[in-house]
Amino acid sequence: MNESNNMAQGLKCAQALSKSVRHTALSLSFKASAWLAMAGTSLSSAAAELNLPGGPQVYQLNLPMPATQIAAEQNWLHWAMMIICLVIFIAVFSVMFYSMWKHRKSVGHKAANFHESTTVEIAWTIVPFLIVIGMALMATKLLVAQKDTSNADLTIKATGIQWKWGYEYIKGEGEGIAFVSTLDASHRALSNAGGPKKGEVVSDYLLKVDQPLVVPVNQKIRIITTANDVIHAFAVPQFGIKQDAIPGFVRDTWFKAEKTGDFYGQCQELCGKEHAYMPIHVKVVTAEQYSEWTKAKFKEAAAKADDPSKVWVQADLMARGEKVFAANCVACHQATGKAVGPIKALDGSAVVLADDHLLQTNILLNGAANGAMPAWKQLSDTEIAAVITYTKNNWSNKTGQLVQPAQVLAARK
C-alpha cells in the first residue's frame, strides 16, 4: 500500500516538474522570439544593404542560391544526404533509448544472455551496405557530370598568381582576349586602413575587382586552371565549382550559368599572406552583350598595342613588321626584298640602310616618286615603326637599328 502511494506521489511530482519545464521553455521561446523580432527589425535595413546579389548573404544559413544546374543538384544532394543521416540517427537512437527505458532493471527486466544472432548480424551488414550504395549512386552521378568538360562553347584559362587571377580566352568567341583581374585599389586601401568604419556599408567589400571575368549566359564555359607560383583554387559557390590551380599542372572544370548577373568567389587555398585579397568576379551577360564586350576588348587591346608611348623590343617589332609588310607592302615589293621592274629593291637599299631613320619614315608618311610610292599615313605609328624595323633587319639588311613608335609620332608633326 505504501509502495503504491509512493508511486502515485512520485508520478504527481513528475507531472508537476514536466509542466514547469514546459512552461519555462515556452516562456523562454516567447522571449527569444520577441528578442529576435526586435533585433530583426533593427538590423533588417542594414542587412538588406549588406547583402550582395551573387555573393555571400548576411545571416546566410543555407548553401548559396544556385545559378547553374550543377549547383542546384549539389544543393539537392546535400539535403538528401542530410535527411538520410538524420533518419538513421533518429532510428538508431530511438531504438537504443526505447530499449534502455523499456527494459530497464528498475521495472524488473533482466538482461538476456546470448552471444550472437545470425539474423541481426546479416541485417546490420546488408542494410548499411544498401544505404551506402544508394548514397554513392546519387553522388557518383553528380560527380561524373561535374567532370564532363567536353563540348564547351567557350574555354578560358584561369591562372592563379600571388595574389590575382590571370584570364585568357583560348577557344570560342573572344579567343585571344587576355587580362589580369586584381582586387580594386580602393578596397585594398580600405583594408589597409582597418576596414569599413562603423556604419559604413560596403556590400562587396574585398570582392570588387578592376576587370571581371565576362561570360555569356546559357553557354557551357570550360575553365582550365593552373598557377604561376603556389597552389590556388578557383571557386564560385553559386556555380557549384571549385578547382585547384597547381603550378605545373592543368586541371579543368565547367559551368553553365542559367541567369545573368554578377557572381563572386574567392581563392580557396591558403596561398600566402594576401590570400584574402584574391577575389573572383564573374559577370554573366546575354550573348549580344558578350559579343559587344569582346569587340570592345579587341579594340582596347589594339589601342594598347599601338600606343605610341610603348617601348618595344626588336623581336616583337620584327614580328609585327612582318605582318604589316605582308598585308601592305608585298603588293609592290617582293617578299624577298628584291627589285621588281621599276620598283627599287629594299634589300641593300641605301635609304633602308641609312642610320637616319627619318629618310625612310618620311617616305612612308608622305610617299615618293610623284606618287609611285604612296603615302601610308593611315598606318599607325606602331605599324610604321614595325615595318621600318623589319626592313632594316631582314634579308641581308642586318643593321641592328630599331625604330620606336614615338619616333614616328614625332616625325608626323
C-alpha positions in Angstrom: 0.0 0.0 0.0 2.8 2.4 1.0 4.6 1.5 -2.2 1.6 2.4 -4.4 1.1 5.7 -2.5 4.8 6.5 -3.1 4.5 5.7 -6.8 1.4 7.9 -7.1 3.1 10.8 -5.2 6.2 10.4 -7.5 4.0 10.5 -10.6 2.4 13.7 -9.4 5.8 15.3 -8.8 7.0 14.2 -12.2 3.9 15.7 -13.9 4.3 18.9 -12.0 8.0 19.1 -12.9 7.2 18.4 -16.6 4.5 21.1 -16.6 7.0 23.5 -15.0 9.7 22.7 -17.6 7.3 23.1 -20.5 6.1 26.5 -19.1 9.7 27.7 -18.7 10.7 26.5 -22.2 7.6 28.2 -23.6 8.4 31.4 -21.8 11.9 31.4 -23.0 10.7 30.6 -26.5 8.4 33.7 -26.5 11.2 35.9 -25.1 13.6 34.7 -27.7 11.1 35.2 -30.4 10.4 38.7 -29.2 14.1 39.5 -28.9 14.8 38.1 -32.4 11.9 40.1 -33.8 13.2 43.3 -32.3 16.8 42.5 -33.5 15.5 41.6 -36.9 13.6 44.9 -37.1 16.6 47.0 -36.1 19.0 45.1 -38.4 16.9 44.3 -41.4 17.7 47.6 -43.2 21.4 47.2 -42.6 21.3 43.5 -43.6 19.5 44.4 -46.8 22.2 47.0 -47.6 25.0 44.5 -46.9 23.5 41.6 -49.0 25.4 41.3 -52.2 23.5 39.6 -55.1 25.7 36.8 -56.3 27.8 36.8 -53.2 27.6 35.9 -49.5 24.5 37.0 -47.7 24.0 38.4 -44.2 22.9 35.6 -41.7 23.1 33.1 -44.5 22.5 29.6 -43.1 21.9 27.5 -46.2 24.1 27.0 -49.3 24.0 29.9 -51.7 21.2 30.2 -54.3 22.3 28.1 -57.3 22.9 29.8 -60.7 23.7 26.5 -62.5 22.0 23.1 -62.8 25.1 21.5 -61.2 24.9 23.8 -58.2 21.1 23.0 -57.9 21.9 19.3 -58.0 24.6 19.8 -55.3 22.1 21.5 -53.1 19.6 18.7 -53.6 22.3 16.0 -52.9 23.4 17.9 -49.7 19.9 17.9 -48.3 19.2 14.3 -49.4 22.3 13.1 -47.5 21.4 15.2 -44.5 17.9 13.8 -44.4 19.2 10.2 -44.8 21.7 10.7 -42.0 19.0 12.3 -39.8 16.6 9.4 -40.4 19.3 6.9 -39.5 20.3 9.0 -36.4 16.7 9.1 -35.2 16.0 5.4 -35.9 19.2 4.2 -34.2 18.9 6.3 -31.1 15.2 5.8 -30.8 15.6 2.0 -30.7 18.5 2.4 -28.3 16.7 4.7 -25.9 13.5 2.8 -26.2 15.3 -0.4 -25.3 17.1 1.2 -22.4 13.9 2.7 -21.0 11.5 -0.2 -21.7 13.9 -2.9 -20.4 15.5 -1.2 -17.5 16.3 -3.1 -14.4 14.1 -0.9 -12.2 10.9 -2.3 -13.7 12.0 -5.9 -13.3 13.7 -6.7 -16.6 16.7 -8.9 -16.6 19.5 -8.8 -19.2 19.4 -11.5 -21.8 22.5 -13.7 -22.0 23.3 -14.6 -25.6 26.4 -14.5 -27.8 25.3 -13.9 -31.3 22.3 -13.7 -33.7 22.9 -14.6 -37.3 19.7 -12.7 -38.3 20.8 -9.5 -36.6 24.4 -9.7 -38.0 23.1 -10.2 -41.5 20.6 -7.3 -41.1 23.2 -4.8 -39.7 25.6 -5.7 -42.5 23.2 -5.7 -45.5 21.1 -2.7 -44.5 24.0 -0.2 -44.1 25.6 -1.6 -47.3 22.4 -0.9 -49.3 22.2 2.6 -47.8 25.8 3.4 -48.6 25.4 2.0 -52.2 22.3 4.2 -52.7 24.1 7.3 -51.4 27.1 6.5 -53.6 25.0 6.2 -56.7 23.4 9.6 -56.2 26.8 11.2 -55.6 28.6 9.4 -58.4 26.0 10.6 -61.0 26.6 14.2 -60.0 30.4 13.8 -59.7 30.6 12.4 -63.3 28.5 15.3 -64.6 30.9 17.8 -62.8 33.9 16.3 -64.6 32.4 16.3 -68.1 34.1 19.3 -69.7 33.5 18.2 -73.3 31.7 20.2 -75.9 32.3 23.5 -74.3 31.2 26.7 -76.1 34.0 28.8 -74.5 37.3 27.8 -73.0 39.0 30.1 -70.6 42.4 29.6 -68.8 42.5 30.9 -65.3 46.0 31.3 -63.8 46.4 31.9 -60.1 49.1 34.4 -59.3 50.0 35.8 -55.9 47.6 37.5 -55.5 45.4 38.0 -58.5 43.9 36.0 -61.4 45.0 35.9 -65.0 42.4 35.1 -67.6 43.0 34.0 -71.2 40.2 33.2 -73.6 41.7 30.3 -75.6 38.8 28.9 -77.6 35.4 30.2 -78.8 34.2 33.8 -79.2 36.7 36.2 -77.8 39.6 33.9 -78.5 42.8 35.9 -77.9 41.5 38.2 -75.1 43.7 38.1 -72.0 43.9 40.2 -68.9 44.7 40.2 -65.2 42.0 40.7 -62.6 43.1 42.3 -59.4 41.3 43.5 -56.2 40.1 47.0 -56.6 42.6 49.5 -55.3 40.1 51.4 -53.2 39.2 48.2 -51.4 42.8 47.4 -50.7 43.3 50.9 -49.3 40.1 50.5 -47.2 41.5 47.2 -45.8 44.9 48.8 -45.0 43.0 51.5 -43.1 41.3 48.9 -40.9 38.2 48.1 -43.0 34.9 49.9 -43.3 34.2 52.3 -40.5 31.3 51.8 -38.1 28.1 52.5 -40.0 29.8 52.4 -43.4 28.1 50.0 -45.8 30.4 48.2 -48.4 28.4 45.2 -49.6 31.1 44.0 -52.0 34.0 44.5 -49.6 37.1 42.7 -50.8 35.2 41.2 -53.7 35.4 44.1 -56.2 37.9 43.7 -59.0 39.2 46.0 -61.7 38.3 43.6 -64.5 35.7 40.9 -64.0 35.6 37.6 -66.0 32.8 38.1 -68.5 30.9 35.1 -70.0 27.6 34.6 -71.9 24.6 33.1 -70.3 23.3 29.6 -71.2 26.6 28.6 -72.7 29.0 25.9 -71.4 32.1 27.5 -70.1 35.2 25.4 -69.5 37.7 26.7 -67.0 41.3 25.4 -67.3 43.2 26.2 -64.1 46.9 26.4 -63.4 49.2 28.6 -61.3 52.4 30.6 -61.6 53.7 30.2 -58.0 51.8 28.3 -55.3 48.6 26.3 -55.2 45.4 28.4 -55.6 41.8 27.3 -56.0 39.2 28.8 -58.4 35.8 28.7 -56.7 32.4 30.3 -57.4 29.9 28.8 -54.9 26.7 29.8 -56.9 28.1 27.9 -59.9 29.0 24.8 -57.8 32.6 24.9 -58.9 35.9 24.6 -57.0 39.1 23.5 -58.8 42.6 23.7 -57.5 45.1 25.7 -59.6 48.5 23.9 -59.3 51.8 25.1 -60.7 53.0 22.8 -63.5 49.6 21.1 -63.8 46.5 21.7 -65.8 43.1 21.0 -64.3 39.7 21.9 -65.6 36.1 22.4 -64.5 33.0 23.9 -66.1 29.7 25.7 -65.5 26.7 26.9 -67.5 25.1 29.9 -65.9 21.3 29.9 -66.3 20.8 33.6 -65.4 22.6 36.9 -65.9 24.2 38.8 -63.1 27.3 39.2 -61.0 28.7 36.2 -59.2 31.5 36.1 -56.7 34.0 33.7 -55.3 37.5 33.7 -53.7 40.7 31.7 -53.8 40.0 28.7 -51.5 43.6 27.5 -50.9 45.9 29.2 -48.4 48.2 30.8 -50.9 50.2 33.3 -48.8 49.9 36.4 -46.7 47.4 38.1 -49.1 45.2 35.1 -49.6 42.2 37.2 -48.5 42.8 39.7 -51.3 42.3 37.3 -54.3 38.6 37.6 -55.2 36.8 36.2 -58.3 34.1 38.2 -60.0 32.2 36.5 -62.9 29.9 38.7 -64.9 27.3 36.7 -66.8 25.7 38.7 -69.7 23.5 38.0 -72.7 25.0 36.7 -75.9 24.6 40.1 -77.6 26.2 41.9 -74.6 29.1 39.4 -74.7 29.7 40.0 -78.4 29.8 43.7 -77.7 32.2 43.2 -74.8 34.6 41.1 -77.0 34.6 43.8 -79.7 35.4 46.4 -77.1 38.2 44.3 -75.6 39.8 43.7 -79.0 39.7 47.4 -79.7 41.2 48.1 -76.3 44.0 45.5 -77.0 44.7 47.0 -80.4 44.8 50.5 -79.0 47.1 49.4 -76.2 49.4 47.5 -78.7 49.6 50.6 -80.9 50.2 53.0 -78.0 53.0 55.2 -79.4 54.5 55.6 -75.9 55.1 51.9 -75.6 58.7 50.8 -75.9 59.2 47.7 -78.0 62.0 45.2 -78.2 63.4 44.3 -81.6 62.0 40.8 -81.8 58.4 42.0 -81.2 58.7 44.8 -83.7 60.1 42.4 -86.3 57.2 40.0 -85.8 54.7 42.9 -86.1 56.6 44.4 -89.1 56.5 41.1 -91.0 52.7 41.1 -90.7 52.4 44.7 -91.8 54.8 44.1 -94.8 52.8 41.0 -95.9 49.5 42.9 -95.6 50.5 46.1 -97.3 53.9 46.2 -99.0 54.1 42.9 -101.0 51.6 44.4 -103.4 54.6 46.2 -104.9 57.7 44.9 -103.2 58.7 41.3 -103.4 58.7 39.3 -100.2 62.4 38.7 -100.9 63.1 42.4 -100.9 64.4 42.3 -104.5 63.6 44.8 -107.2 60.5 44.4 -109.4 60.8 46.3 -112.7 60.9 50.0 -111.9 60.4 49.4 -108.2 63.7 49.5 -106.4 64.9 46.8 -104.1 64.6 47.1 -100.4 67.3 44.6 -99.7 70.6 46.6 -99.8 68.8 49.9 -100.3 70.8 53.0 -99.2 67.7 54.6 -97.7 66.9 51.5 -95.7 70.5 51.0 -94.5 70.9 54.7 -93.6 71.5 55.5 -89.9 69.0 58.3 -90.2 65.6 56.5 -89.9 63.8 59.7 -90.9 64.7 59.1 -94.6 62.6 56.0 -94.7 60.0 57.3 -92.2 59.2 60.4 -94.3 58.8 58.3 -97.4 56.2 56.1 -95.7 54.4 59.1 -94.3 54.5 61.3 -97.4 55.1 59.0 -100.3 57.8 59.4 -103.1 58.5 59.4 -106.8 55.4 61.5 -107.6 53.0 59.0 -106.1 54.6 55.9 -107.4 55.4 55.2 -103.7 52.1 56.0 -102.0 51.9 57.6 -98.6 50.9 55.3 -95.7 49.8 57.8 -93.1 46.7 55.6 -92.4 49.0 53.1 -90.7 49.5 53.5 -87.0 52.8 54.8 -85.6 53.5 51.3 -84.3 52.8 49.7 -87.7 55.2 52.1 -89.4 57.9 51.7 -86.8 57.5 47.9 -87.0 57.7 47.7 -90.8 60.8 50.1 -90.9 62.5 48.0 -88.2 61.6 44.8 -90.2 63.1 46.1 -93.5 66.2 47.4 -91.7 66.9 44.0 -90.2 65.6 41.5 -92.8 67.2 39.8 -95.8 70.8 41.0 -95.9 69.9 44.2 -94.1 71.3 43.5 -90.7 71.7 47.0 -89.3 70.5 46.2 -85.8 68.6 49.6 -85.9 65.4 49.9 -84.0 62.7 52.5 -84.6 60.2 53.2 -81.9 56.5 54.3 -82.4 57.3 57.6 -80.5 59.9 58.5 -83.2 57.3 58.0 -85.9 54.8 60.1 -84.0 57.4 62.9 -83.7 58.0 62.7 -87.5 54.3 63.2 -88.2 54.4 66.7 -86.6 
